[in-house]
Amino acid sequence: MLKWIHIVSVRIVTEAFLKRTSAKFPEAAGWLKNFQKHCQAAHWKNIVELRYAYPHADLVTVASGRSVIVLNVSGNKYRMLIAAHFNRQTIYTLRFMTHAEYSKNNWKYDL
């Protein structure tokens, strides 16, 4: 189930994903709120520009052949997977998981 956030303007299209995730992982709530603010103000043209805000962002190719971006959340405790369409200025939030869940690599086959 894809969730998406427009980063062209201050309007966040699906705040519900971030709110549900914040409720499920309260330790990450502050990070998620900051992520939302960054997206509202961003005009990233590519992953290099996104890395100015998120230096540890990694581009990973999944089983489908598509690329996703992995963001470290709250240090190294959680991971959020996003798909960035820089040409459309749109970020799709794909998954949020603990580092332990991420390390199992099952997500690579689901996307």
DSSP file (Angstrom, degrees, kcal/mol; ACC not computed):
  #  RESIDUE AA STRUCTURE BP1 BP2  ACC     N-H-->O    O-->H-N    N-H-->O    O-->H-N    TCO  KAPPA ALPHA  PHI   PSI    X-CA   Y-CA   Z-CA
    1    1 A M              0   0    0      0, 0.0     2,-0.3     0, 0.0     0, 0.0   0.000 360.0 360.0 360.0 115.4    0.0    0.0    0.0
    2    2 A L        -     0   0    0     90,-0.0     2,-0.4    93,-0.0    92,-0.2  -0.629 360.0-169.8 -87.5 139.5    1.7    3.2   -1.2
    3    3 A K  E     -A   93   0A   0     90,-1.7    90,-1.8    -2,-0.3     2,-0.3  -0.928  12.6-160.2-118.7 148.6    1.3    6.5    0.7
    4    4 A W  E     -A   92   0A   0     -2,-0.4    10,-0.7    88,-0.3     2,-0.4  -0.966  16.0-163.1-139.0 154.7    2.5    9.7   -0.9
    5    5 A I  E     -A   91   0A   0     86,-3.8    86,-2.9    -2,-0.3     2,-0.4  -0.998  19.2-138.0-131.9 124.3    3.5   13.2    0.1
    6    6 A H  E     -A   90   0A   0     -2,-0.4    84,-0.2     5,-0.3     7,-0.1  -0.691  15.2-174.1 -79.3 135.1    3.8   16.1   -2.3
    7    7 A I        +     0   0    0     82,-2.6    83,-0.2    -2,-0.4    -1,-0.1   0.236  64.1  89.6-112.7  13.1    6.8   18.2   -1.7
    8    8 A V  S    S+     0   0    0     81,-0.5     2,-0.2    80,-0.2    -1,-0.1   0.887 100.5   8.0 -73.2 -39.6    6.0   20.9   -4.2
    9    9 A S  S    S-     0   0    0      2,-0.3    33,-0.1    -3,-0.0     0, 0.0  -0.640  91.7 -86.6-131.0-174.5    4.1   23.0   -1.7
   10   10 A V  S    S+     0   0    0     -2,-0.2     2,-0.5    31,-0.1    30,-0.1   0.559  91.8 107.6 -75.6  -7.2    3.4   23.1    2.0
   11   11 A R        -     0   0    0     29,-0.1     2,-0.6    -6,-0.0    -2,-0.3  -0.607  56.9-157.2 -78.2 124.3    0.4   20.8    1.5
   12   12 A I        -     0   0    0     -2,-0.5     3,-0.4     1,-0.2    -7,-0.1  -0.903   1.5-162.1 -99.0 121.6    1.0   17.2    2.8
   13   13 A V  S    S+     0   0    0     -2,-0.6     2,-0.4     1,-0.3    -8,-0.2   0.906  79.8  27.7 -75.6 -41.9   -1.4   14.9    1.0
   14   14 A T     >  +     0   0    0    -10,-0.7     4,-0.6     1,-0.1     3,-0.4  -0.676  57.8 152.4-126.6  80.9   -1.2   11.9    3.4
   15   15 A E  H  >  +     0   0    0     -2,-0.4     4,-2.4    -3,-0.4     5,-0.2   0.682  65.3  80.1 -73.6 -18.3   -0.4   12.9    6.9
   16   16 A A  H  > S+     0   0    0      1,-0.2     4,-2.9     2,-0.2     5,-0.3   0.884  88.6  52.5 -59.9 -41.2   -2.3    9.8    8.1
   17   17 A F  H  > S+     0   0    0     -3,-0.4     4,-2.5     1,-0.2    -1,-0.2   0.937 112.0  45.6 -59.8 -46.6    0.6    7.5    7.4
   18   18 A L  H  X S+     0   0    0     -4,-0.6     4,-2.3     1,-0.2    -2,-0.2   0.877 113.8  49.5 -66.1 -37.0    3.0    9.7    9.4
   19   19 A K  H  X S+     0   0    0     -4,-2.4     4,-2.1     2,-0.2    -2,-0.2   0.923 112.3  46.9 -68.1 -44.2    0.4   10.0   12.2
   20   20 A R  H  X S+     0   0    0     -4,-2.9     4,-2.2     1,-0.2    -2,-0.2   0.915 114.0  48.3 -62.9 -42.0   -0.2    6.2   12.4
   21   21 A T  H  X S+     0   0    0     -4,-2.5     4,-2.6    -5,-0.3    -2,-0.2   0.903 110.0  51.7 -66.0 -40.8    3.5    5.6   12.3
   22   22 A S  H  < S+     0   0    0     -4,-2.3     7,-0.3     1,-0.2    -1,-0.2   0.881 111.0  48.5 -61.8 -38.7    4.1    8.1   15.1
   23   23 A A  H  < S+     0   0    0     -4,-2.1    -2,-0.2     1,-0.2    -1,-0.2   0.885 115.2  43.9 -68.7 -38.7    1.5    6.5   17.2
   24   24 A K  H  < S+     0   0    0     -4,-2.2    -2,-0.2     1,-0.3    -1,-0.2   0.839 127.2  29.9 -75.2 -33.4    3.0    3.0   16.6
   25   25 A F    ><  +     0   0    0     -4,-2.6     3,-2.1    -5,-0.2     4,-0.4  -0.679  68.9 174.1-126.2  75.4    6.6    4.1   17.2
   26   26 A P  G >  S+     0   0    0      0, 0.0     3,-1.1     0, 0.0     4,-0.4   0.775  76.2  64.3 -58.0 -28.6    6.4    7.1   19.6
   27   27 A E  G 3  S+     0   0    0      1,-0.2     4,-0.3     2,-0.1     3,-0.2   0.759 105.7  45.8 -65.7 -22.2   10.2    7.3   19.8
   28   28 A A  G <> S+     0   0    0     -3,-2.1     4,-2.6    -7,-0.2    -1,-0.2   0.437  83.7  98.6 -97.6  -1.5   10.3    8.2   16.1
   29   29 A A  H <> S+     0   0    0     -3,-1.1     4,-2.2    -4,-0.4     5,-0.2   0.879  82.8  49.1 -58.1 -42.7    7.5   10.8   16.3
   30   30 A G  H  > S+     0   0    0     -4,-0.4     4,-2.2     2,-0.2    -1,-0.2   0.914 111.9  48.8 -63.4 -43.0    9.8   13.8   16.5
   31   31 A W  H  > S+     0   0    0     -4,-0.3     4,-2.6     1,-0.2    -2,-0.2   0.927 111.1  50.3 -62.3 -44.7   11.9   12.5   13.5
   32   32 A L  H  X S+     0   0    0     -4,-2.6     4,-2.3     1,-0.2    -1,-0.2   0.873 109.0  51.5 -63.2 -37.6    8.7   12.0   11.5
   33   33 A K  H  X S+     0   0    0     -4,-2.2     4,-2.0    -5,-0.2    -1,-0.2   0.913 111.3  47.7 -65.2 -41.6    7.4   15.5   12.3
   34   34 A N  H  X S+     0   0    0     -4,-2.2     4,-2.7     2,-0.2    -2,-0.2   0.886 109.2  54.0 -65.6 -38.0   10.8   16.9   11.1
   35   35 A F  H  X S+     0   0    0     -4,-2.6     4,-2.6     1,-0.2    -2,-0.2   0.925 107.6  50.8 -60.2 -44.4   10.6   14.8    8.0
   36   36 A Q  H  X S+     0   0    0     -4,-2.3     4,-2.1     1,-0.2    -1,-0.2   0.919 110.9  48.3 -59.6 -44.5    7.2   16.2    7.2
   37   37 A K  H  X S+     0   0    0     -4,-2.0     4,-1.5     2,-0.2    -2,-0.2   0.907 110.5  51.2 -63.8 -42.5    8.5   19.8    7.7
   38   38 A H  H  X S+     0   0    0     -4,-2.7     4,-1.3     1,-0.2     3,-0.3   0.926 110.6  49.2 -60.3 -44.0   11.5   19.1    5.4
   39   39 A C  H  < S+     0   0    0     -4,-2.6    -1,-0.2     1,-0.2     3,-0.2   0.881 107.2  55.1 -63.5 -37.9    9.2   17.7    2.7
   40   40 A Q  H  < S+     0   0    0     -4,-2.1    -1,-0.2     1,-0.2    -2,-0.2   0.837 118.1  34.3 -64.3 -32.1    7.0   20.7    3.0
   41   41 A A  H  < S+     0   0    0     -4,-1.5    -1,-0.2    -3,-0.3    -2,-0.2   0.545  98.8 107.1 -99.3  -8.9    9.9   23.1    2.4
   42   42 A A     <  +     0   0    0     -4,-1.3     8,-0.0    -3,-0.2    -3,-0.0  -0.295  36.1 176.5 -80.0 154.8   11.9   20.9    0.0
   43   43 A H        +     0   0    0     -2,-0.0    -1,-0.1     6,-0.0   -35,-0.1  -0.297  24.2 175.9-142.3  48.8   12.5   21.3   -3.7
   44   44 A W        -     0   0    0      1,-0.1    45,-0.1   -37,-0.1     3,-0.1  -0.339  17.6-172.5 -63.1 134.4   14.9   18.4   -4.1
   45   45 A K        -     0   0    0      1,-0.2     2,-0.3    -2,-0.1    -1,-0.1   0.582  68.1  -7.2-100.9 -15.0   16.0   17.7   -7.7
   46   46 A N  S  > S-     0   0    0     40,-0.1     4,-1.9    39,-0.1     3,-0.3  -0.958  82.4 -83.3-167.0 176.6   17.9   14.5   -7.1
   47   47 A I  H  > S+     0   0    0     -2,-0.3     4,-2.3     1,-0.2     5,-0.1   0.816 120.7  62.9 -66.6 -29.2   19.2   12.2   -4.3
   48   48 A V  H  4 S+     0   0    0      1,-0.2     4,-0.5     2,-0.2    -1,-0.2   0.932 106.8  43.9 -60.8 -44.2   22.3   14.4   -3.9
   49   49 A E  H >> S+     0   0    0     -3,-0.3     3,-1.1     1,-0.2     4,-0.7   0.889 111.0  53.9 -68.2 -38.6   20.1   17.3   -2.8
   50   50 A L  H >X S+     0   0    0     -4,-1.9     4,-2.2     1,-0.3     3,-1.0   0.873 101.2  61.7 -61.0 -35.8   18.0   15.0   -0.6
   51   51 A R  H 3< S+     0   0    0     -4,-2.3    -1,-0.3     1,-0.3    -2,-0.2   0.669  88.1  70.4 -68.4 -16.1   21.2   13.9    1.1
   52   52 A Y  H <4 S+     0   0    0     -3,-1.1    -1,-0.3    -4,-0.5    -2,-0.2   0.894 112.7  30.1 -63.4 -37.2   21.9   17.5    2.3
   53   53 A A  H << S+     0   0    0     -3,-1.0    -2,-0.2    -4,-0.7    -1,-0.2   0.815 136.8  28.8 -86.3 -34.9   19.0   17.0    4.6
   54   54 A Y    ><  +     0   0    0     -4,-2.2     3,-2.0    -5,-0.1    -1,-0.2  -0.740  68.5 179.8-129.9  81.2   19.5   13.2    5.1
   55   55 A P  T 3  S+     0   0    0      0, 0.0    -1,-0.1     0, 0.0    -4,-0.1   0.728  79.9  53.5 -59.4 -24.9   23.2   12.4    4.6
   56   56 A H  T 3  S+     0   0    0     16,-0.1     2,-0.2     2,-0.1    14,-0.1   0.244  74.7 135.0 -96.8  14.0   22.8    8.7    5.2
   57   57 A A    <   -     0   0    0     -3,-2.0     2,-0.4   -10,-0.1    14,-0.2  -0.454  39.6-159.5 -64.1 129.1   20.1    8.2    2.6
   58   58 A D  E     -B   70   0A   0     12,-2.1    12,-2.9    -2,-0.2     2,-0.6  -0.930  13.6-139.2-116.0 136.9   20.9    5.1    0.5
   59   59 A L  E     -B   69   0A   0     -2,-0.4     2,-0.4    10,-0.2    10,-0.2  -0.848  29.0-177.9 -92.9 121.8   19.5    4.2   -2.9
   60   60 A V  E     -B   68   0A   0      8,-3.1     8,-2.9    -2,-0.6     2,-0.5  -0.969  23.1-138.3-126.9 135.1   18.7    0.5   -3.1
   61   61 A T  E     -B   67   0A   0     -2,-0.4     6,-0.2     6,-0.2     2,-0.1  -0.816  25.4-156.2 -91.4 128.9   17.4   -1.5   -6.0
   62   62 A V    >   -     0   0    0      4,-2.7     3,-2.4    -2,-0.5    47,-0.2  -0.390  35.9 -85.7 -99.4 178.1   14.7   -4.0   -5.0
   63   63 A A  T 3  S+     0   0    0     45,-2.5    46,-0.1     1,-0.3    45,-0.1   0.786 124.8  59.6 -56.8 -32.4   13.5   -7.2   -6.6
   64   64 A S  T 3  S-     0   0    0     44,-0.4    -1,-0.3     2,-0.1     3,-0.1   0.609 116.7-112.3 -72.2 -10.3   11.1   -5.4   -9.0
   65   65 A G  S <  S+     0   0    0     -3,-2.4    -2,-0.1     1,-0.4     2,-0.1   0.320  78.7 125.1  93.1  -7.2   14.1   -3.5  -10.4
   66   66 A R        -     0   0    0     45,-0.1    -4,-2.7    -5,-0.1     2,-0.4  -0.423  59.2-122.1 -81.2 159.9   12.8   -0.2   -9.0
   67   67 A S  E     -B   61   0A   0     -6,-0.2     2,-0.3    -2,-0.1    -6,-0.2  -0.856  27.0-176.5-104.4 139.4   14.9    2.0   -6.7
   68   68 A V  E     -B   60   0A   0     -8,-2.9    -8,-3.1    -2,-0.4     2,-0.5  -0.898  22.6-126.0-126.3 159.8   13.9    3.0   -3.3
   69   69 A I  E     -BC  59  82A   0     13,-3.4    13,-2.6    -2,-0.3     2,-0.5  -0.924  16.9-151.2-109.4 131.1   15.6    5.3   -0.8
   70   70 A V  E     -BC  58  81A   0    -12,-2.9   -12,-2.1    -2,-0.5     2,-0.4  -0.896  11.7-165.0-103.7 124.4   16.3    4.0    2.7
   71   71 A L  E     - C   0  80A   0      9,-2.7     9,-2.0    -2,-0.5     2,-0.4  -0.921  18.2-131.0-110.7 133.0   16.4    6.6    5.5
   72   72 A N  E     - C   0  79A   0     -2,-0.4     2,-0.4     7,-0.2     3,-0.3  -0.684  27.8-157.9 -77.4 131.8   17.8    6.1    8.9
   73   73 A V  E  >> - C   0  78A   0      5,-2.5     5,-1.9    -2,-0.4     4,-0.7  -0.930  64.4  -2.4-118.0 136.7   15.3    7.2   11.5
   74   74 A S  T >45S-     0   0    0     -2,-0.4     3,-1.1     3,-0.2     2,-0.9   0.948 127.4 -58.7  51.5  56.5   16.1    8.2   15.1
   75   75 A G  T 345S-     0   0    0     -3,-0.3    -1,-0.1     1,-0.2     0, 0.0  -0.680 111.5 -29.5  78.7-108.1   19.8    7.4   14.7
   76   76 A N  T 345S+     0   0    0     -2,-0.9    -1,-0.2    -4,-0.1    -2,-0.2   0.175 114.0  95.6-128.4  15.1   19.9    3.7   13.7
   77   77 A K  T <<5S+     0   0    0     -3,-1.1    22,-2.5    -4,-0.7    23,-0.3   0.833  88.0  22.4 -82.0 -33.5   16.8    2.4   15.4
   78   78 A Y  E   < -CD  73  98A   0     -5,-1.9    -5,-2.5    20,-0.3     2,-0.4  -0.835  61.9-147.2-131.0 165.6   14.3    2.5   12.5
   79   79 A R  E     -CD  72  97A   0     18,-2.9    18,-2.7    -2,-0.3     2,-0.4  -0.996   4.9-163.0-133.3 140.3   14.3    2.6    8.7
   80   80 A M  E     -CD  71  96A   0     -9,-2.0    -9,-2.7    -2,-0.4     2,-0.5  -0.993  10.3-151.6-121.9 131.8   11.8    4.4    6.4
   81   81 A L  E     +CD  70  95A   0     14,-2.7    13,-3.0    -2,-0.4    14,-1.4  -0.872  21.2 172.9-102.7 130.5   11.6    3.4    2.8
   82   82 A I  E     -CD  69  93A   0    -13,-2.6   -13,-3.4    -2,-0.5     2,-0.5  -0.934  28.0-141.6-132.4 156.6   10.5    6.0    0.3
   83   83 A A  E     - D   0  92A   0      9,-2.5     9,-3.2    -2,-0.3     2,-0.5  -0.991  22.6-156.4-115.1 125.0   10.3    6.3   -3.5
   84   84 A A  E     - D   0  91A   0     -2,-0.5     2,-0.7     7,-0.2     7,-0.2  -0.895  15.6-171.9-108.3 125.9   11.3    9.7   -4.7
   85   85 A H  E >>> + D   0  90A   0      5,-3.1     5,-1.8    -2,-0.5     3,-1.0  -0.809  10.7 178.5-110.8  85.8   10.0   11.1   -8.0
   86   86 A F  T 345S+     0   0    0     -2,-0.7     3,-0.4     1,-0.3    -1,-0.2   0.823  75.6  60.0 -62.8 -33.3   12.1   14.2   -8.2
   87   87 A N  T 345S+     0   0    0      1,-0.2    -1,-0.3    -3,-0.1    -2,-0.0   0.806 116.2  33.9 -65.2 -28.6   10.7   15.2  -11.6
   88   88 A R  T <45S-     0   0    0     -3,-1.0    -1,-0.2     2,-0.2    -2,-0.2   0.398 107.9-125.4-103.0  -0.5    7.2   15.4  -10.1
   89   89 A Q  T  <5 +     0   0    0     -4,-0.8   -82,-2.6    -3,-0.4   -81,-0.5   0.930  64.6 137.1  54.6  48.7    8.4   16.5   -6.7
   90   90 A T  E   < -AD   6  85A   0     -5,-1.8    -5,-3.1   -84,-0.2     2,-0.5  -0.986  40.8-161.5-130.8 135.9    6.6   13.6   -5.0
   91   91 A I  E     -AD   5  84A   0    -86,-2.9   -86,-3.8    -2,-0.4     2,-0.6  -0.972   7.2-157.6-115.0 128.3    7.7   11.3   -2.3
   92   92 A Y  E     -AD   4  83A   0     -9,-3.2    -9,-2.5    -2,-0.5     2,-0.6  -0.927  11.3-144.1-103.6 121.9    6.0    8.0   -1.7
   93   93 A T  E     +AD   3  82A   0    -90,-1.8   -90,-1.7    -2,-0.6   -11,-0.2  -0.777  26.4 170.5 -86.0 121.5    6.3    6.5    1.7
   94   94 A L  E     -     0   0A   0    -13,-3.0     2,-0.3    -2,-0.6   -12,-0.2   0.869  53.8  -5.8-101.2 -47.1    6.6    2.8    1.3
   95   95 A R  E     - D   0  81A   0    -14,-1.4   -14,-2.7     2,-0.0     2,-0.4  -0.991  43.3-161.7-151.1 152.8    7.5    1.2    4.6
   96   96 A F  E     + D   0  80A   0     -2,-0.3     2,-0.3   -16,-0.2   -16,-0.2  -0.986  32.3 151.4-134.7 128.5    8.5    2.1    8.2
   97   97 A M  E     - D   0  79A   0    -18,-2.7   -18,-2.9    -2,-0.4     2,-0.1  -0.963  45.6 -91.1-152.9 164.4   10.2   -0.6   10.2
   98   98 A T  E  >  - D   0  78A   0     -2,-0.3     4,-2.4   -20,-0.2   -20,-0.3  -0.347  43.9-109.6 -72.0 162.5   12.6   -1.4   13.0
   99   99 A H  H  > S+     0   0    0    -22,-2.5     4,-2.5     1,-0.2     5,-0.1   0.887 120.5  55.6 -60.7 -38.4   16.2   -1.9   12.2
  100  100 A A  H  > S+     0   0    0    -23,-0.3     4,-0.7     2,-0.2    -1,-0.2   0.914 109.0  46.0 -61.9 -43.5   15.8   -5.6   13.0
  101  101 A E  H >4 S+     0   0    0      1,-0.2     3,-0.8     2,-0.2     5,-0.4   0.916 112.7  51.1 -64.1 -42.7   12.9   -6.0   10.5
  102  102 A Y  H >< S+     0   0    0     -4,-2.4     3,-1.9     1,-0.2    -2,-0.2   0.904 103.0  59.5 -59.7 -43.3   14.9   -4.1    7.9
  103  103 A S  H 3< S+     0   0    0     -4,-2.5    -1,-0.2     1,-0.3    -2,-0.2   0.705  91.4  68.2 -63.6 -20.9   17.9   -6.3    8.4
  104  104 A K  T << S-     0   0    0     -3,-0.8    -1,-0.3    -4,-0.7    -2,-0.2   0.698  93.4-145.8 -71.3 -17.9   15.9   -9.4    7.4
  105  105 A N    X   +     0   0    0     -3,-1.9     3,-1.1    -4,-0.4     4,-0.4   0.523  59.8 127.3  66.1   8.4   15.7   -8.0    3.9
  106  106 A N  T >>  +     0   0    0     -5,-0.4     3,-1.6     1,-0.2     4,-0.6   0.843  63.7  67.0 -61.8 -32.5   12.2   -9.4    3.3
  107  107 A W  H >> S+     0   0    0     -6,-0.3     4,-1.0     1,-0.3     3,-0.6   0.772  86.6  68.9 -59.8 -27.8   11.1   -5.9    2.2
  108  108 A K  H <4 S+     0   0    0     -3,-1.1   -45,-2.5     1,-0.2   -44,-0.4   0.782 102.3  45.1 -64.3 -25.5   13.3   -6.1   -0.9
  109  109 A Y  H <4 S+     0   0    0     -3,-1.6    -1,-0.2    -4,-0.4    -2,-0.2   0.618 107.7  57.6 -93.2 -14.4   11.0   -8.8   -2.3
  110  110 A D  H <<        0   0    0     -4,-0.6    -2,-0.2    -3,-0.6    -1,-0.2   0.640 360.0 360.0 -88.5 -16.9    7.7   -7.1   -1.5
  111  111 A L     <        0   0    0     -4,-1.0    -1,-0.2   -45,-0.1   -45,-0.1   0.434 360.0 360.0-103.1 360.0    8.5   -3.9   -3.4
